[in-house]
Amino acid sequence: MKPSRVRTTGILASRIGRRFVVLFLGCALVPLLAFAWLTLSRVTDHMNAEIEAALRNGAKTAALSLAANLNQVAGDLAVVSELLSQDASQSGELSTLPARIAERCAALWLVDGGKVRRLLGANVVHLPIWLPQERAHLSTGKPLVRVIGSPPQLVMVISTRPGTQNAPLLAAVVEPGWFWDREELRSRGAEVAVFDLGGRALFHSFAVLPDPTDLMTAVRREPGSGTTEWTVGGEPHLVHYWRAFLRPSYDLDLLVVQSRSRRDALAVASSFEQWFVLTALFTLLFVMFASLVLLRRTLGPIVVLNDATRRVGQGDLSVRVSIRSRDEFGELGAAFNRMISHLMDSVKKREQTEYELVASRDAALAAATAKAEFVTNVSHEFRTPMTEILTASEILLELDDADEASRREFTSMALSGARRLAKLVDDVLELGSTAAWEMEPMDLAATLIDAVAAMSPEIWDRMRLDIPRDMPQVLVCGRRLTETWCRLLDNAAKFSEPDSHIDLRARHAGPEVMVEVSDQGVGISRQDLAHMFEPFRQFGRDQMTNKANGTGLGLTLAKNTIERHGGRIEVESELGKGTTIRVFLPVHAAASTPMLVGADGT
């Protein structure tokens, strides 16, 4: 038996190994994982807070910028109102209108009751009917800003004589190209949008304006300022909104929104998280690997010796330990291996003695069993023809001499049984015969033709022959070999349908000749193939209801004859698809004088 090595594996499965692992996890890995998780969480939260703060500051700055722009427009309208009060002319445009007003106002006109006087630009916007609270706001001298038309336009209106009811109004359409400065309003990396409190978009820098439903829902929850999300082109965006509280000054509030792609906003955080996780994992793996190596070197020899001792206690003496260290553990492992080697040598000697005794006993039992089975089978096969002879003889003794037909019938039955009994005796004697056969070179094809000619017409008509004329000679006992072919052909006929073909083929294959006998019969199952050459055995039919004629010695005798000729016999069969028996015989190298061969082939 080849010795099996016990190596330093299974350390983690040992109790002491598990204790060290738990200690390692509790004192090293758990704190390290907790530190990594806390660090990553704090850094990620800090980055998210910075991104929200940047969006909030951007929205707040944009709101202050819009308020400053409105203040400039309000200052311009105050200047125009002062000029109108000083100008004596009441027709045409003001000749002293400052140029900067045209930069900030797309149109400017004076409304006095039902009369409208155009001061700047060509557009005339139909102003709404002012509500009492709006009139009251204008009477205080504060500007009033409204969103009019589609696309929406900002219109600023002031009273030319504050404190006076129904005073003329100065109205201006704010120049959108100047007022909505995209680069000034949006923060770095973000997009900007401005809504009124009704959710109508006044300005945005998006290619396609996102749906503001979620935004307005968040505004209703937190009116002043807040952070939410919306989807832009299928991509999530972080959004911070800031309410520009302009109602005291302009009776109008604006909602300024800064929006940034979540992916872009968190790119730095994601990159940091990825590298941090990779670094942490690498550190953990390195620590675990170093720890396992140390555990293996420390606990490995103990675990190996423990496992080896347990296996020796269970009777496994092939175990060997493999402890490759230059310390006491290595010396202990070598001493253990030497001890087991000496013990195994002693056990092998004992086992060899026991094996020889058992082999002798088994051989004796097998011989006794074979003898008993042979005697039983022979007795069974002898009983059938003997019964026929005895039965027919008893009936003949009781028959009347005048009943000639019955006498002939039972005489024939007794004769048939006697012949079967004689044939069985001849087969059994041949099976156990050790007499030498006279061997001589013969034409193989001639023995095959003689066997075919000996078959009954019913079998001969079913045969298909493929026997070349130039077959080489073989050194055989002609009568015995012809009888073998007859047995194989008769066996093929018994176990196939009467109208099916039986093929007989011969081939020259190098130093051998091959003869095949194939039928299309019931076939033999795979588990029965190993027993088909045993004496008194038949396969392929129900032995109780459909037993074929014969003693079951035909294939046994055929195999015995072929082997005494120095050949071999093979069987190929499948249940329900027929059987092919192949016989291989050595080619006779040169003609020689007849010789005798014994049962052992010598």
C-alpha positions, 0 to 999 in steps of 0.5 A: 500500500502506498503511504498517504501523506497528511499535510498541513491542511484543515487548520481552520477546521480544528478547534484550536485553529478556530480559536485563533481565527476568532481571536484574530477576527475580534482583535484585528479584522473587526476593528479594521473593518469598522474603521474602514466603514466609518472613514468611508461613511464620513468622507462620503457624507462630507462630499455629499454635504459639500456638493449640496452646499455648492448647489445651495450657494449657486442658487442663492447667488443666482437669486441675489443676481436676479434681485440685483438685475431687477434693482437696476431696471427699477433704477432705470425706470425711476430715472425715466420717471424723473425725466418725464416729470422734467420734459415739457414735450408730450409727443415723440420719444424722449431725446434724453433717454439714457442708452443703458436703459435700452440695454436692459429694457426691450420696450418702454411705454407710459400708460395714462388711463386708456392712453399708451405712449411708446417711449422705447421699442415697438412691442406693446404688451397688454397689461392686466387690470390691476387689483386693488392690492397691486394698486396699493403696492404701486402707490407706495412707490415700489415697482411691481413685476409681473410675468406676462405672455407666452413665452413668458416676459417680465414686465416691471411697472412703477407709478410716476407719482407715488401716493396719487391714485390713478397716476400714470404708470411707467411699464417696461419689458425686461430685456431677456438676453441681459436679464437671464445671463446663463453663465452668471446664473448657473454654478460650475458644472450645474444647470439653472432654471427659474420658476414662478411659484405656480411652477411656470418656467421663466428660464432654464439652461437645459436642452429639454426642461425636466418635469417640475412636478417633484420639484414643486412637491418639495417646494410645498413641503419646504417653501424657502429652500431645499434639496431634492432630485429629478430626472433629466434625459433619463439620468438622476440629477441632484437639485437645490432650490432657493426662493428669491423672496422679492415680494416686499419689493416687487410683489413677486417671488422667484424659485431659482433651481441649480441642478447637477447630474448625480453621476458627475456630482458624485464622481469624485466620491465614487472614485474615492470610494472605489479606490478606498474599498480596493485598498481596504480589501487588499489590506484585509486580504494581505492581513488575512494571508499573513495571518493564515500563513503564521497560523499554518506554520504554528498550528500546522504540525500540531493539527497534522500529528493529531490527524495522523494519530487519529487515523492510525488509531482507526487502523490506517497505517498508510498515513505519513506526516509531512512536516517541513520545518527545522525545529522540534516539530520536524524531528517529531514528524520524522520519528512518527513516520519511522514508527509507523513504517516499522508497525506497517511492516509487522502488519504486512507480514501478518496480513500476508499470512492471513491472505495465504490462509484465506486464499487456500480456504477460498480455493478449496471452497470454490472447488467444492462448490464447482464440483457440487454445481457440476454434479447437480447440473449433470444430474438434472440434465441426465434426469430428463432423458432417463425419465423418458426411457423409464416412462416409455419402458413402463408403458411398453410392459403394460401394452397389449401385444396387439397395439402395435402403433402404441408399441412403436410410439413408446419404443421410439420415445425410449430410443430418443431418450437413450440417444439424448442420454448417450449424447449427453454422456459423450459431451460430459466425457469430452468436457472432462477429457484430457486425451491428446488430439491428432493435429494436422494442417487443414484448409479452414474453408474445408472445415466450414463447408463440411459443417454447413453440409452437416446442417439440416436443410431448414438451417442450410436454407437460412445461411448466407456464406462469405468464405474466401477460397484463398484462406490459409491453413490452420493446424487443427483436429479436423473432426473437432473443429468441424463439430465446433462450427456445427455447434455454433451454427446450431446454436444460432439457429436455435435462438433465432426465428426460422425465417431469419438469416444466419451469416457465416463469414471467414477472414484472414487477419495477419497471423490469425484467421477469423470466423464469424457466426451471426444471427438475428435472434433474441440476443443476450443481455450484457449481464449474461455475457460473462456467464454464457460459456458456463456449462448447462447455461442457456440465455435469451429464453425463459428456461421454464416455458421456452427452453431451447433443445439441448443440454447447454454444453454446446458453447462450453465445448466450443470454447474448450475446443478453440482454446485447445487449438491455441485460439480464442472466442469472443461474443458480441450481442445485444438483447433483441438484436442478435448475437455474433460469435467470433473465433480467432485461430492462429495461421499454420506457418508451414506444412508439417507432419501430424502432431498430438496436442493435449488438453493444455495445448502442448 
